Amino acid sequence: MTTARTALDLTADLPVPDLEAFYRDLHRHPELFLREHRTAGKLAERLRAAGYETAEGIGGTGVVGVLRNGDGPTVLLRADMDALPVREETGLPYASEVDGVMHACGHDLHVTWLAGAAAALAAGRETWAGTLVVVGQPAEENGQGAAGMLADGLYERFPRPDVLLGQHAAPGLAGLYPHVPGLVLSAATDVDIVVHGRGGHGSRPETTVDPVVTAAYVVTRLQTVVSREIAAREQAVLTVGRIEAGTRHNIIPSEARIALNLRTQSEEVRERMLTAIRRIAKGECLAAGCPREPEVTVGDSFPATVNDAETDRRVAAVHGEVFGPERVFDPGPAMGSEDFGRLALGSIPYSYWFVTTTPAEVWDQAPGTDFTEKFQSVPSNHSPHFAPDLSTIPPGTQTLTAAALTFLSPGSGRRPNGGSAFSPTDRR
């Protein structure tokens, strides 16, 4: 029996109403990074019920489930769990009940897919051999979750994987499975700038050095870094995400703060941009007569996500068999970022792919005549309107199941006592 056929058999009787209810519950109760206590508990409960040895609190709020099923490879399936500080505006009946916090990136869907795949693989363990490690990871959004779990002994306390597998919800007409056999996501770097001025009364600006004006010049000048200092063949993004200064209308403050985010696909470009940022900040402050040089601090960072080409090719091929080859394609690398690659420790091969989740009615109503135009118009990850189609719960479970079976050794193929992969109690 082929891997695709086995995956389809194991997921033929998915408890879809139960998984949908699980997703809605997670969506209603989003939790920010390293506060995912309820989410972690809900996932751990399902892993234990499916027969996994389960541990909680790894790297803070991480969950690990292990299912040992004879000799064979060790495969790790990962889903991130944290939400975002975004106020939801979807109007969904199951919208977030936590003010100012929302699952705007699809991590609730990732956890649902993982729980469904873990249960299907556990119930169908006679079809494969090896060890499954299922990871619910905290704190992806701030780039600290994978590193935190590793520092807490992820690969010392639990089996070290031979291959890593992960996926992400993405905008696009639901039912597509993009794969990139190489660089798939960019590196990200946060940079903070503090501009020091000399404060005073708003009626006497001549006695001050206004950091707000200087910060404005810095922000404007930063827009030339990519357009004038990075070659057209390179990919880079510089975003000013925040600028803060002052307390009242008539007070010139003593400092202004600027928060930047960089997206790069090579270390050489990243270093060139950091050099330019330091030079521009220092130059503008010097021109303004600031009493001190600016502080430029490099903060959180994400590594580039680079699929092992052969590993991703194998997963993409199986997904093509499960869903049809026309639904699997290579869109090229994106400028988004992830900390999934840290779990590889520079040597473990991995495949990381996407599952498009935009409801058909939203896609059809979006302006534009082709995929690219509509893609730019529909709500994206981190949007307060991001609302994945619940119809993607079964196929997202199948993608993880099929990917795991691609690397696990074939089993006996005999299901004890016959029956489907799920018991009647699982269909509640």
N, C-alpha and C positions, 0 to 999 in steps of 0.2 A: 504494500500500500504506500502511496506517495505521501510526502510530508503534508502537502496541501489537503489531500483527502483526509488524512488523520485529523488535521486541524479543523476541518469542516465537520467531521464526525463528532469531535469532542465539544464543539460549540453549537451543535444542531439544536440542542434543547436548553439554550441559555435562559435563565430565569429573568427575562427582560423586565417585567414589571417590578421585580425586586431591585434590580440594578438601577432602574430609573428612579425608584423611591430613594435609594441610597444616594444617588447623584443629587437629587433635589434637596435632601437633607444636608449634604455637604455644602451645597450652594447657599442655603439659608444661613449657615453658621460658619462663615469664613474666619480664618485666623491668620494673623500676620506671622512673619518669620520668627521661629523659635518660640512661638506661642501655640503651636498646632497640637495642643494636648487632646482636645476632643476628637479632632480628625485622626490623630494617631491611634487613639483608643478604638475608634470605630473600625479602622483598618485592621488593627491587631486582633480585634474580636473575630473578624471574618477569617483571618489567616488561621487562627486557632481552630475555628470550627471546621476548616478545610483540612486540618491535620498537620499544619506546619508547627515546628518548634519556633516559638515566637518570643522576641525580646523587644522591650520598649526603652525609651530614654537614651538611645544611642546618638551621641553627638548633640545631646540636648533633648530633642523630641522625636528623633528618628525611630523607625520601626524596621525590624529585620525578621523575616520568616524563612526558615530552612526546611526543605523537604528532601530527605535522602532516599533515593530510590535505586540502590544498587550501583554497580560500577559504571562509570561513564563520565562525561564532561560535567563541569560545574558552570551553570548559566545564571547570570544575574539579570533580573528584570527590575527596572527602577521607575518610580513615579515621584514627582515632587508634590508637596502638600500645601505650601503656603499661599496666602492670598495677598492682595495689594491694598494700599491705602487709597482706594478709589470709591467714590460714592456712586452706587449703582443707579442707572437710569433706564434700565431695560423695560420696566413695567411688568416683568414676569410675575405670575402668581407665586412663584417660589423664590422671589428676589431676596437679596441679603437682608437679614434682620439685625445686622450689626452696622450702626451708623458709620459711614465713612470707610467701610472695609468691604471689599468685593472680590470674588473669584473672577477677575477680569482677564486672566491669562489661561484659564482652562485647567488649572491644576486639580480642581475637583473632578473633572472628567478624567484626568490621568489616573487619579486614585481609583475611580470607578472601573476603568479599563483594567487596571492592575488587579483589583480584587476579583473581577470576573475571570480573568485569565488564570490567576492563581487557583481558583476553585475548579475551573475546567481541567487544568493540567493535573491537579491532585486527584480528581475523580477519575481521570483517564490514565492513571499512572502505569497501567499494564501496557500502554503503547510506547513507553519510553523508559530509558534508564539513564541514571546520572543523578546530579544534585541541582535542585533549584534554590536560588537565593533571591528572595523577593524583598525589595527595599522601598520603604516609604521615606523619602528624604525631606527634611525640613530646609528652610532658609535658602531656597534657590534664588529668590529675587534679590537678595543682597550678596550672593556669591559665596556664602560661608558654609552652606549646608553640607556639601560633599566633603570639603576639607575637615569640617567638624566631625563627621562620622569616621573618616579615616583616622583622625587624631585620637578618636575614642576606641580604636582597635577594630575597625570594621573587618579587616582581613586577617587579624590575629584571633579574634573571638569567634569568627564565622568563616566558612570555607572561602578561600580565595578563588575568584571566578576565572574561567578560561576565556570567557567572552562576556561583554556587556551589551545590553539591549535597552533602548529607550525610545520614546516617541513623544510628539508634542502636537496639541491641537493648533490648527492654523486657519486663517481665513481662506476662503475659496469654496466653490460649490461643493457641498458635502459629497463624499464618495471618491476622493482622489487620495493617492498615497505617494507623495513626492519622496524620492531618494536621491542623495548626492554621494557618489563614491569617492569621497575626498573631503576637501574643505567644505563644510556645510554651514557653519555659523562663525561669526567673527569674534575676535577678542574685544573686550570692553574694559575701559579704564575710567575711573572717576577722578576728577581733579578739582581741588578747592583753592580759590584765590582770595586772599584778604588784602584789600587796598586800605592803607593807613593814611588818613588825612589829618586835618586839624579842625576840630569842630568850633561852632560859634553860632551867633544869632543870624537868622535868615535875612535880617535887614542890613547886615554888614558883611557880605561875602568877601570883601577885600581883606578882612582880617583872618580869613580861614583858608584852608586848602580843601576844597570840596571833593570828597572821595566818591560821591555819586556821579559827578561829571566825569571823573577819571575812570570810574568803572564802566560808564557808558562808552567811552572811547576804547577801553579794553575789549568790551563785547563786540563793538563794531569792527575793530581791527582783527579780532579772532576769526571773523568770517572770511578772511583772506587766506587763512592757513591751508585749507583744503583747495580752494580755487587757484591759489598762486604758488603754493609750495609743495603740493603733491602732484606727481605726474598723472596724466590722464589715464594711463594704463593701470594705476593703483586704485584701490577702493578704500575710502575713508569717510567718516562722518564726525563732525564736531558739533555738539549740541550744548547750548547754554540752557540748563534746566532750571536754574534759580538765580535770582539776584535780589539781595536783601540789604537794606540800609535805612537808618533813621527811625524816629519815634513819633515826631510831630511835624506839622506843616511848616513851622517857622524855626526849626532847629536844623542846622547843618551838622550832620553826624561826624563822628571821628573815624568811622571805618565803614566800608562796604564789602559785602561778601558775594562771591560769584561761584556757582557750582557748575562744572562742566562734565560731559560724558563723551568719551572718544570711542569710536568703533574702527578697528583696523584688522587687516588680514595678514600682516607681517610684523615682526618685532622691529624691523628697520624703520617702517613707516611710523609705528608707535613712538619710537625714540625721537624721530624727526619732529613729530607733532609736539611732544613734550618740550623739546628744545625751543621750538617756536613760541609755545605758550609762555614759557619763562622769559624769553627775550621780549615779547610784546608787553607782558605785564610790567616788567622792569622798566622798559623804555617809556611807556605811557606815564608811569608814576614819576619817573625822572623828569619828563617834560612838564608835569603838573606841579613839580616842586614838593612832592610828598615828603614828610619828615622822616619816613623810613621806607626801606625797600619792601615790596609786597611779599607776602608769604604764599608760596605755591606748594601745595601738598598733594601728593599722589595717594589716592585712597583705595577703595575696593576695586578689584579687577576680576575679570573672567578670562579664562584661556580660550583660544580658538578651539572650535569643535571640528575635529578632522576624522572622518570615518576611515576605518581600514577598508580599502577598496574591495578586496575579495570578500570580506565579511559582509559588507553592505550589498555587494552583488548577489550573494547567496540569499539574503533576506528579501531583496527586491524581486528576485526570480520567483520565490515562493509566493510572495504577495501578488505577483502577476498571475500565478496559477489560481490563487484563491479568488481574486476579484476581477481578473481579466487584464491582459497586458496594456490595454489602452488607458487603464486607470493608474498606472505606475509610470512616472516620468522623472527626468532630471531637470529641476528648475535652475540649477546653478546655486552658488553660495548666497546666503542672505547676510544682512548686516546685524541681525539679532545675535544675542549671546546667551550662553548657558554655562553652568558649572559641571555638567555631566562628564565632560572630558577629564576632569580631575580624578574621577574614579578609576581611570585607566592607568594612573601612575606612570605614564609615558611608555607603557609596554603591552598592556592588555588590549587586544583588538576589540573594536566596538562598532555597532551600527546604530545610528540615530536618524529617525525619519519623521515625517509629518503625516497627519491625518486631517484633511480639510473638513470643516465643520459648519460652514455657512448654510442656513436653511435655504431650500430652493426658492421659496417665495421672496426672501430678502435678496437673493442673488438676481432673480429675474427682474425685480423692481429697481435694482441699482442702475444708475446712469452708465452709459457706455455700450459699445457694440462688440467688444472682444474681451477676452479673459483679463488682459492687463488693465483695461479701463475699469472693469467691474471690480477687480481685485483692489484697486486703489480707492474704491468708493464704499465698500462694505465695511462694517465695524471690524477693527483689527484687535489683536491682543492688546491689553491695557486700556482699551476704550471702555467708558462707562456703559456703552451699548453692546458690548461683546456678549453674545448669547448663542452658544453652540446648539446645533440641532440634536435633540435627544435620539434621533434615528441613528446617530453615529456610535451609540453605545455598543450594539452588537459587533459592527465591523472593527471598532477600536479594540474590542476584546479579542477578536479573531486575529488581528495583526500581531499582537503580542504572543498569543498562543502559537501561531504559525512560526513566528520568529524563534521562539524557544525550541520548538520541535525540530527546527532546521539544524540545531547543534547538539541536541540530546541524542543519545544512542537509541536505535529502535528497540522496542520492548517485545514482549511475547505476542501482543495483539489480542490476547484473550481477556475479556472483561469478566471478573468474578461474578457469578450469578446472573450474567446477562444484564440487560437494561441499558439505560442511557447514562451519560456522564454525570447527571444530577439526580439526586434522590427526590422523591415527591416533596419532602419537607423543604427542599431548596427552591420550590416554585411558589412560595407563599406570595 
